[in-house]
Amino acid sequence: MATAAPANLPELLYIQDPLCGWCYGMSPVINRVQAEFAGRLDVSVLCGGMATGEQVAPIAETWEFLQNALADVEKATGVQFGAGLRALGEEGSYVYDSEPPSRAIVAFRQITQDPARAVAFAHAVQVALFRDGQDLNDPSTYNDLLAPFGVDAVEFHRRFAAPETARAIQQEFAAVARIGVQGFPTSVVRIGEQGYVLARGYQSYEQVRQGLEQLLSEAALNEE
């Protein structure tokens, strides 16, 4: 007889933005945490809204700064930014706007009702931009990203265009702001009613693992 998974596992909230290069560097760490801590920890992704409102602008306006930042991210994390992104930056007209890709992640989450798969989809969205230079503002970009997850594209596009999904992502941005997140990525662990900031900014897997083990051990002691 199979053993039921324990209820109410601690949860790692990975707070990121689809347009955040440091988040692209952190996502492989989060994916590894999800695999290595399976059965001990649930992982969910939240979108923070880094480039919204007055921050929405053509990539040309920040490309010089971004290029320097990309080199720092590659050196620190080991991820690589692709020629597609560099071509997008050099051309300059691509509008840097966090809302459409964040709304896509919310639509995916609504359809699948599976936070774990939403983490993987969020990473696929980042890869589409940072490796392949795809247009995350174009709804058709997501068709190829959905295929490996078996998500129906027609239902996805219905949700993506729905006013309630637009409201849901604005509520998510507001919730992240209320948490007090100052930058991305931020990793928060929720154990029962308590929340603990695990990492602000990029951290290596080993750093995250050590922090998680300490939090989980302390939580276990408090339950005794």
Number of C-alpha atoms within 10 A of each C-alpha: 3 4 5 6 9 9 7 11 15 21 17 24 20 25 21 29 27 29 22 20 23 23 24 30 26 26 24 18 21 26 16 13 20 20 12 12 14 11 13 14 22 19 23 19 25 24 26 30 27 21 18 15 11 7 12 14 16 15 19 18 14 13 17 12 10 15 13 10 14 18 13 14 20 16 12 14 18 12 20 16 22 15 13 15 19 17 12 21 21 13 12 15 13 18 17 22 23 23 26 19 27 27 23 26 24 24 26 26 19 15 15 15 11 12 17 16 17 24 21 18 21 27 22 18 24 24 21 22 22 25 18 17 20 19 18 25 17 10 15 12 15 21 15 11 18 17 11 9 14 9 15 13 16 10 12 20 17 11 20 21 15 13 9 12 18 19 12 14 23 19 12 18 20 13 15 18 14 9 10 8 18 13 15 23 25 22 24 18 23 19 17 11 6 8 15 12 14 22 18 15 15 22 21 15 16 11 13 18 18 12 16 18 12 12 18 17 11 11 14 10 9 8 6 5
